Amino acid sequence: MRTRPGPREFALDAAEYGLPTRDDLVAMRIWDVHYHGLWEGDFRRHEETLFYVERMGIERVLSLDIAGSPDDPLGRSIPPEAKRKMRRLLEEHAGRVSGLIPIDPGQPGESRRKMEEWIREGPCVGIKYYGGNPQGLTCSHPKNDPIIEMAAELNAIIYIHAWMNVGGNPRRPGGGNLAGESTPTDVALLAGRFPGVPLICGHSGGDWQLGVRAVRSRPNVLIEFSGSDPHSGQIDFTVAQVGVDRLVWGGHGPTRSYSTELSKVLDADLNDAQRRQIFGGNLRRIAAPIFRRKGYPLDR
């Protein structure tokens, strides 16, 4: 009976094909800011996805779905035992897995209470804005200000799903978005009110040529580019617009291919030092204050 190969077993030698080996990827110290292995608390999915995280030499994953879902960002429908199990997992695997909690812009008070429970008094290190919410408020709405103020106080990582679906009348980028789904312009507006707070604009807004331009004047906005189509030249364009120190990497696993997301950076005209910045250095820089506060390792 054939057994499944281990995550570090390969049928072919990548180096013989001019591709990076697993050791080469490990040396890049990759931190993944966009991990969906714990989507809706699916622990089996998490274990299956970690096989590929290990296979690709990824050092740390940041799960964006802790104690929440798109329909229930505050996690009110999640049983208490499921929440306790999630906290135990994050506490026991703090050297490899970190958590970001979804918040709800329409309920800033409840969102702040969740941040108290899961970030100040719990194992999590940041917040996430989903692509829509029950009350349909984007991240630029003033109700977000109390949430961002607390995130800044906690040094929490702030990840914002941003997209521009074409639609509406007249048809335009962003006109087809879900209710409360932020665009990069929303991220830029929020960044202008909090110029000292790092914000991560997710997906480059989907249309990266428009998304990058929308946020380039806001130096506190970092750009994550997972999930969008893997166009050659995307990273070269973004670096030319905003510099290499404003990009962070996300794998979007298991709903996207790690090979595809890695290739966006490996395809770009960058040197190894620049690739290391994008793959992990920039994220470690903004994560350092809260990681030090919680005693989580920043170095291997």
N, C-alpha and C positions, 0 to 999 in steps of 0.2 A: 504494500500500500504506500503510495507516494505521500509524503508529508509536505506541508507548506514550508517554503524556505523562510528562514528568519529574516528580520528586517535589515540585517547587515550582510545578507547573502545575495550575490548578484550572479546571473548567468553569464554576463558579459563584463569586460573591463571597460568602463567609460572612457578611461584615458586613451585607449587604443582608437577611439572614435573622435578624439579631440574634445570630449565633454568633461566637465568637472566630476571628479570622484566624490564619494561620500566624505572622505577626509578633507577634500577641498572645501566642501560646503560647511563642514563642522568648523573649519578655520575661519569662515566668514562670520561666525557667531550670530546666526539668524534668529531674530525674535519676530514672531508672527502676531500682529496686532488684530488679526481677523480670523478667529477660530470658531467654527460652528459645531464642533464635535459634541458639545453639551447642549445642543438645541433642545429646548423644552425638557431638560433634565434627563436626556436619554443616555444612561451610563453605558449601555452596550455599544451604542454608536461611538461614544467617546473612546472606549477601549479599542474598537476596530480602527478608528482614525489615528490613534496614537501609533499604531503599527507603521503608518506611512510618515508620520512626524519623525519617528526614529529613523526610518529608512532614508529620509531626506536630510538627516543631520540637523534638524531644527532644534535649537537650544531651549527655547521657551515659547509657549503659546498663551495668548490672552483671550479667554473665552468671553464673548460678547453677550451671552444669553443667560446670565445667572439670575435665577428667581424672577423670571419675567418672560413674556411672549408678546408678539405684535398686538394681539387682541387684549392682552392683560399685562401691560408693561410693569405694573407694580406687583404682580404676582399674587394677587388676592386669592385666586382660585387654586394655588399650589398648596397641597397638604403640608402641615407643619413637619411631618416626618421626612418628606422629600426635601424640604429646605434644610433640615438638620443634616441629612445625608450629603447634600451639596456642600455645606460648610465644612464637614469633616473631610471631604475629598480635597477641597482647596487648602485646608490646613495641613493635611498629611502630605500633599504634593506641592508645597509652596516653592520648591526648588525648580519646578518644571511647568506648572500650570498656575496662571493668575486669572482673576475674575473681574469682569466689568458688569455692572448691573444696569438693566434698562430703567429709564425714568420716564415720567409722563409730564410734558410741558403744561398740560391742562390742569394738573394737580401739583403745584409746586410744594405745598405744605407736606403732602403725603410723600412726594419724591424726596424731600429733605429728610423725612423720618426714615425712609428706606436707606438713604445714604448714611444716616447715623448708625443704623443697625448693621449694615453690611460693609461699610467702609471704615467709619470711625471706630466702631466696636467689633468689626468683623474682619474677614480675611481679604475682602475685595480691594482693588486698587483704582477703580475708575467707574465712569458712567457711559452709557450708550444711548443715543437717540435712534429709535427705529425709523424705518421708512414709512411713517404715518403713525397716527395715534387716535384714540377714540374721539377727542374733541377737535381734531384737525388743526392743531397749532404747530407751525414750523418753529425751528430753533431761533428765528429772529424775533418772535413775539416777546413783548416785555415780561410776560409771565415767566420766562426762562431766567430772568436776572437773579432771583433768589437761589435758584438751583446752581447757577454758575458761581455765584458768590460763595456758596458752601463748598463747591468743588475746588475753588481756588484756595479756600482756607485749609482744606484737607490735602492739597497738592495732588488731587485726583486727576487721572488721565481722562480726557473728554473726547469720545469718538462720536462723530455725527455722520450717519448715513446721509449721503447727498446724491441726488440724481436729477436728471433732466429728461423726463419722458416727453416726447413730442406729442402734442395734442391741443385740445381747446379750440376756441373760435375767436380770433383767427388761430390757426395752428402755429405753435411756437415751442421751442425747447422749454420744458417745465410745465407746459399747459396741460399735459396728460398725467401729471403726478397724482399720487394718492393724496387724500386729505391729510394734511400735516406732514407730508413728505418734503423735507428741506431740499433746496437747491444750493449750489455753491454760493450764489448771491446771498441767500439767507445766512450762510456761515460767515460770509464777509461782513454782513451787517452786525451780527452778534460779536464778531471779533473786534469791530470798531468800538463797541461799548466796553470791551474788556481787553484792551491792548496788551496787558501784561500776562494774560492767561493763554497758555498753549491750547489750541483746538486742532483736532485731526479731522480734515475734510475727507470723508470716505469715498472710495470709488472714483476719485477725480471728477465726480459729478456725472459719471457715465460717459458723456461726451467730453473727453479730456481736453480737447483744444479749447472748448468754451469754459470748462470748469476751472482749468488752471488760470486762465486770464481773469476769471471772476474773483479769485482770491489772491492774486500775485501781489497786490498792493498792501496786503495784511501780513506783516512779517511773523505774527504769532500763529498763523495758520500753517500746519503741516499737511501734506497731501499723501493720502494712501490710495493705491491704484488697483486694488484687487477687484475682480468681478467684471470689470469692463473688458471688451474684446481685446485679445492680445495683438495689438497692432505694433509692428516694428516701428521704432522711432518715437514711441510715446515717452519713454524715459529721457531720451536725448532732448526732446522738446521741453519737457518739464524742467530739467536741469538748466537748460538755456534760459528759461523764463524766471525761475525762482532760486536757482542754486541747489547744490547737492544736499545742503544741510536742512532742507525742508521736505524731504521725502521719507516716508516710512513704509515698510513692507508688510503686506498681508497675504496669507495663503488662501483664505476663504474655504478651507477644507471642512468637510468632505464634499461640498457642492461645487468646487472648482478643482482643477488639476494643479497639484503642487508644481509639477514640471512646467506647466504653462506660466504660472505666476513667477516662478524663479527665472524663467527664460526672458521675461520682460527686462530684468536687470542685467542678466548675463549677455543679452543681445546688444545692450547699449554700449556706446563708445566711452567707457569709463575705465579708470584704473582700479586696482584691487582695493586701495584705501577708500575710494569713493563708493565702491560696491559694499564694503563693510559698513560705511555710514548708513546707507540705505537699508541694508539687511538687518541692522540692529543698533548701530551706534547712535542714530538720532533718537530712536525710541528709548534707549537706555538713558539718554540725556534728560528727556522730559519725565521719565519715570523715576529717576534717581531720588528726588526728595521723598516721595511716598514709600519707595522701597527701603530707603534707609530708616525712615520712621518706623516701619513695620519689621525691620530686621531681615528682609528678604535679600537673597544674594543677587548682586548685579554682575559679579564675575563668577566664572566657573570655579 
